[in-house]
Amino acid sequence: MDRLASFGNDPFDKPPCRGCSSYLIEPYIKCAECGPSPFLLCLQCFTRGFEYKKHESDHKYEIMTSDFPVLEPGWTAQEEMALLEAVMDCGFGNWQDVAYQMRTKTKEECENHYMKNFINNPLFSSTLLSLRKTKDSRFAAEGAIPFKPTDDPPRPTFDSVLSRDMAGYMPARADFMEEFDNYAEWDLKDIDFVDDDSDILHALKLAVVDIYHSRLKERQRRKKIIRDHGLINLRKFQMLERCYPKEVQELYDVMRRFARVVGPTEHDKFIESHDCHSRMKRMREDERRKRTMLCDVLQYIQDDSKLPASVRSAPPLNLTGLPGTEKLNEREKELCQVVRLVPGAYLEYKQALLNECRRQGGLRLAQARALIKIDVNKTRKIYDFLIKEGYITKA
């Protein structure tokens, strides 16, 4: 039956021809030397000796056709597959509709053949029984697979702020409320192929269908770019972009238009490499200037040590009347007062660290410092506080 899996009636189930990209109709050619993905050609491309990359015209080949008997004479492989599909569509016992869908067999022939070969066949019964025992023993040896419920996807109402921010994307259906080129199907609604069409009219209708297929391909291409680059969650995208220095952000804006050409991983690697190169350049510059700056640093340390403690340490921040204070507990208020951080900024940094920790399964201090660009001492205090309170875990 594995061999029959490639002989379906629907040409859309098979890969297109490598030569002309047309849908394959039996019989067609399969290269026996190219792999692992099948290299398929229609008869027209095969007869003119089509070659592509490693495939050459003198390779060994197989003629793929389902015009051969499998279970008994008089029933080809294609008819066997058509019978199984018809029984699945029309239901077991509805032999009149099964025969109507088959077109080549009567209802008595369909019923007798199906009952003889698929119901009362002792070979199939013993094979299925042994397969079921093997499957049960394998599952018993592996043990139960633990499952946990997934998060319920957001379902924004129509024309809400969240729906507009997500460009009409519906996570529960993984589709958009309004497609790209949304009215492409309108050009097909009045087309009807009839027998008395002239050759020119028939060719024009086929051209319209080909144009519609190209528009569908463009729609799917745009969806793939949006999915691969994560462009639905715009706020998260902007938050990650703000983690880079200013010059890298400018490069990000310039190179964003080329992201569709390369993959998302390659694009991120390019941006990260530029960020790493900029940091190395700054480190080399600091190393070069270290000798000239040493006396200035020593003088600064000496002057700072002479200042009184009241001058060196700033007083705690007064949170009275600041937005977001009511969302903090007492320990969080104390933290914001000590590090002199407004509640709104603290809540934003906290949510960013929580999301990153949930995504990574843990969070290191270096990752937290790369995520929120503030004073490293403040970042350390926020990081230690969230770890102590159990909001995040160390990686």
C-alpha positions in Angstrom: 0.0 0.0 0.0 3.0 2.3 0.5 3.7 2.1 -3.2 0.1 3.0 -4.0 0.3 6.2 -1.9 1.9 8.0 -4.8 -0.8 7.1 -7.3 -3.7 9.3 -6.2 -6.2 10.6 -8.6 -5.6 14.2 -7.7 -2.6 15.6 -9.6 -2.3 18.3 -7.0 -1.1 15.7 -4.5 2.1 15.0 -6.4 5.1 17.4 -6.8 5.1 19.3 -10.1 7.4 18.5 -13.0 10.9 19.8 -12.5 11.2 20.9 -16.1 8.0 22.8 -16.8 6.4 23.0 -13.3 3.2 21.6 -14.7 1.0 19.1 -12.6 2.0 15.5 -13.4 -0.5 13.2 -15.1 0.2 9.5 -15.4 2.3 8.1 -16.8 5.3 10.2 -15.7 9.0 9.6 -15.1 10.9 9.3 -11.8 14.7 9.5 -11.8 16.2 6.4 -10.0 19.6 8.1 -9.3 18.6 11.6 -8.0 17.5 11.8 -4.3 16.6 11.8 -1.6 13.7 14.0 -2.8 12.0 12.5 -5.9 13.0 14.0 -9.2 9.9 13.8 -11.4 9.4 14.7 -15.0 6.5 14.8 -17.4 6.8 12.8 -20.6 7.4 16.0 -22.7 10.4 17.1 -20.6 11.8 13.6 -20.5 11.7 13.1 -24.3 13.6 16.4 -24.9 16.3 15.3 -22.4 15.8 17.9 -19.6 18.8 18.3 -17.3 19.0 20.2 -14.1 21.9 20.5 -11.6 23.0 16.9 -10.8 20.3 15.3 -13.0 21.5 14.2 -16.4 19.5 12.8 -19.3 21.2 9.4 -19.2 20.2 8.6 -15.6 18.3 5.5 -14.8 14.6 6.1 -14.6 11.2 4.5 -13.6 7.9 4.9 -15.4 5.3 5.8 -12.7 1.9 4.5 -13.6 -1.0 2.9 -11.7 -2.3 0.9 -14.7 -1.4 -2.5 -13.3 -3.4 -5.0 -11.2 -2.7 -5.3 -7.4 -5.1 -7.6 -5.7 -6.9 -9.3 -8.6 -7.1 -9.0 -12.4 -9.5 -6.5 -13.7 -8.8 -4.0 -11.0 -5.9 -1.6 -11.5 -4.0 0.2 -8.7 -5.7 3.5 -9.6 -9.1 1.8 -9.3 -8.2 0.4 -6.0 -7.3 3.8 -4.6 -10.5 5.3 -6.2 -12.6 2.6 -4.5 -11.1 3.3 -1.1 -11.6 7.1 -1.5 -15.2 6.6 -2.7 -16.0 4.4 0.4 -14.4 7.0 2.6 -16.4 9.8 1.0 -19.8 8.0 0.5 -19.7 5.7 3.5 -19.6 1.9 3.8 -22.6 0.2 2.3 -23.6 3.1 0.1 -22.5 1.1 -3.0 -24.8 3.0 -5.4 -23.0 6.3 -4.8 -19.6 4.5 -4.6 -20.2 3.1 -8.1 -21.4 6.5 -9.4 -18.1 8.0 -8.1 -16.0 5.2 -9.5 -17.6 5.5 -13.0 -15.9 2.3 -14.2 -17.5 -0.4 -12.0 -21.0 -1.4 -11.0 -22.3 -1.3 -7.5 -22.2 -5.2 -7.3 -18.6 -5.2 -8.5 -17.6 -2.6 -5.9 -19.3 -4.4 -3.1 -18.0 -7.8 -3.9 -14.4 -6.6 -4.5 -14.4 -4.5 -1.3 -15.8 -7.3 0.9 -13.5 -9.9 -0.6 -10.3 -8.0 -0.4 -10.6 -5.5 2.5 -13.1 -7.1 4.9 -13.0 -10.9 4.5 -9.3 -11.2 3.5 -7.5 -13.3 6.1 -4.1 -11.9 5.0 -5.2 -8.4 5.8 -6.8 -9.4 9.1 -3.6 -11.2 10.4 -1.4 -8.3 9.2 -3.5 -5.7 10.9 -3.6 -7.8 14.1 0.2 -8.1 14.2 0.6 -4.4 13.5 -1.8 -3.6 16.3 0.1 -5.8 18.8 3.4 -4.3 17.8 2.1 -0.8 18.2 0.6 -1.5 21.6 3.8 -3.1 22.8 5.8 -0.2 21.6 3.6 2.3 23.4 3.7 0.3 26.6 7.5 0.2 26.5 7.8 4.0 25.9 5.2 4.9 28.6 2.6 7.6 28.7 3.5 11.0 27.1 2.8 13.9 29.5 0.5 16.5 28.0 -0.3 19.9 29.3 -2.9 22.4 28.0 -1.7 25.1 25.7 -2.4 28.8 26.3 -5.6 30.0 24.9 -4.8 32.3 21.9 -6.0 35.9 22.0 -9.3 36.6 20.3 -9.5 40.3 19.7 -12.8 41.7 18.7 -13.3 43.2 15.3 -12.0 46.7 14.9 -10.5 46.8 18.4 -7.1 48.4 19.1 -5.4 45.0 19.5 -7.0 43.8 16.2 -5.7 46.8 14.4 -2.2 46.4 15.9 -2.2 42.8 14.7 -3.3 43.8 11.2 -6.5 41.8 11.5 -4.7 38.5 12.4 -6.7 35.8 14.1 -4.4 33.6 16.2 -7.1 31.0 16.9 -7.4 30.4 13.1 -3.8 31.3 12.2 -5.1 33.5 9.4 -6.0 37.1 8.6 -9.4 38.6 8.6 -8.6 40.4 5.3 -6.2 38.7 3.0 -3.6 40.3 0.8 -5.2 40.9 -2.6 -8.5 40.1 -0.9 -10.6 40.3 -4.1 -8.5 38.0 -6.2 -11.4 35.4 -6.4 -13.7 37.9 -8.0 -12.1 37.5 -11.3 -13.0 33.8 -11.3 -16.5 33.8 -10.1 -18.1 34.3 -13.6 -15.8 31.9 -15.5 -17.4 28.6 -16.6 -15.7 26.1 -18.9 -18.2 24.8 -21.5 -17.7 22.4 -24.4 -18.6 24.9 -27.1 -15.9 27.4 -26.2 -13.6 28.4 -29.0 -9.9 27.7 -28.6 -9.1 31.4 -28.0 -11.8 31.7 -25.3 -10.6 28.5 -23.7 -7.0 29.7 -23.7 -8.1 33.1 -22.2 -9.9 31.3 -19.4 -6.9 29.2 -18.6 -4.8 32.3 -18.6 -7.1 33.9 -16.0 -6.8 30.8 -13.8 -3.0 30.9 -14.1 -3.0 34.5 -13.1 -5.2 33.6 -10.1 -2.7 30.9 -9.1 0.2 33.4 -9.2 -1.8 35.8 -7.0 -2.4 33.0 -4.5 1.4 32.2 -4.5 2.1 35.9 -3.8 -0.4 35.8 -0.9 1.2 32.7 0.6 4.7 34.2 0.1 3.8 37.3 2.1 2.2 35.1 4.9 5.5 33.1 5.1 7.6 36.2 5.4 5.3 37.5 8.2 5.4 34.2 10.0 9.1 33.6 9.7 10.1 37.1 10.8 7.5 37.3 13.6 6.0 40.6 12.3 2.6 40.0 13.9 3.8 41.0 17.5 4.9 44.5 16.5 5.5 45.7 20.1 7.8 42.8 20.9 9.6 43.4 17.6 10.1 47.1 18.5 11.2 46.2 22.1 13.9 43.9 20.8 15.0 46.5 18.3 15.5 49.0 21.0 18.0 46.7 22.7 20.6 47.7 20.1 22.7 50.9 20.1 21.6 53.8 18.0 23.9 53.1 15.1 22.7 49.4 15.0 19.1 50.6 15.1 19.8 52.8 12.1 21.3 49.8 10.3 18.2 47.8 11.2 16.0 50.4 9.6 18.0 50.4 6.4 18.3 46.6 6.1 14.7 45.8 7.0 13.7 46.0 3.4 16.2 43.2 2.5 14.9 40.8 5.2 12.5 39.2 2.7 15.5 38.2 0.5 17.3 36.2 3.3 15.9 34.1 6.0 15.1 35.5 9.5 18.1 33.7 11.1 20.6 35.0 8.6 19.2 38.5 8.9 19.5 38.5 12.7 23.0 37.1 12.5 24.0 39.9 10.2 22.6 42.5 12.7 24.2 40.8 15.6 27.6 40.6 13.9 27.5 44.4 13.2 26.6 45.0 16.9 29.5 42.8 17.9 31.8 44.6 15.5 30.8 48.0 17.0 31.4 46.8 20.5 34.8 45.4 19.6 35.7 48.7 17.9 34.7 50.6 21.1 36.8 48.2 23.2 39.8 48.8 21.1 39.3 52.5 21.3 39.0 52.3 25.0 42.2 50.2 25.2 44.1 52.7 23.1 43.0 55.6 25.3 43.5 53.8 28.6 47.0 55.1 29.2 46.0 58.7 28.7 42.8 58.3 30.8 44.5 56.6 33.7 45.5 59.8 35.4 42.0 61.3 34.9 40.4 58.2 36.5 42.7 58.3 39.5 41.9 61.9 40.0 38.2 61.2 39.8 38.4 58.5 42.4 40.4 60.7 44.7 37.9 63.6 44.4 35.0 61.3 44.9 36.4 59.9 48.1 36.6 63.3 49.5 32.9 64.0 49.0 30.6 63.6 52.1 28.2 60.6 52.1 25.2 62.9 51.8 26.5 64.2 48.5 27.5 60.9 46.9 24.2 59.1 47.6 21.0 60.5 46.2 17.8 60.5 48.4 15.1 57.9 47.8 12.6 58.7 45.0 9.2 60.0 46.1 6.5 57.8 44.4 3.6 60.0 45.5 1.3 60.7 42.5 3.5 58.8 39.9 1.5 56.7 37.4 1.6 53.0 38.1 2.4 53.2 41.8 -0.9 51.5 42.8 0.1 48.4 40.8 3.2 47.8 43.0 3.4 46.0 46.3 5.3 47.3 49.2 8.6 45.5 48.3 8.4 46.8 44.8 7.8 50.3 46.0 10.8 50.1 48.2 12.9 48.9 45.3 11.8 51.8 43.0 12.6 54.3 45.8 16.1 52.9 46.3 17.1 52.6 42.7 15.2 55.8 41.8 13.1 54.2 39.1 9.6 55.4 38.2 6.9 52.7 38.5 5.9 52.8 34.9 9.4 52.0 33.7 9.9 49.3 36.3 6.7 47.6 35.2 7.8 47.6 31.6 11.2 46.2 32.5 9.7 43.6 34.7 7.3 42.4 32.0 10.1 42.3 29.4 12.3 40.1 31.8 9.3 37.8 32.6 8.6 37.2 28.9 12.2 36.5 28.1 12.6 34.2 31.1 9.4 32.3 30.1 10.6 32.0 26.5 14.2 30.9 27.4 13.3 28.8 30.4 15.6 30.9 32.6 17.5 34.3 32.4 21.1 35.3 33.0 22.2 38.7 34.2 24.0 39.4 30.9 20.7 38.7 29.0 18.8 41.1 31.3 21.4 43.8 30.8 21.1 43.4 27.0 17.4 43.5 27.2 16.9 46.7 29.2 19.4 49.5 28.4 19.7 51.3 31.8 22.4 51.7 34.4 24.0 48.2 35.0 23.8 48.7 38.7 20.1 49.3 38.5 19.7 46.3 36.2 21.5 44.1 38.7 19.3 45.2 41.6 16.1 44.6 39.5 17.4 41.2 38.4 18.3 40.1 42.0 15.0 41.4 43.3 12.9 39.4 40.7 15.0 36.3 41.4 14.5 36.7 45.2 10.7 37.2 44.8 10.4 34.2 42.5 9.3 36.1 39.4 12.1 34.7 37.3 14.7 31.9 37.5 18.4 31.8 36.7 19.4 30.1 33.5 
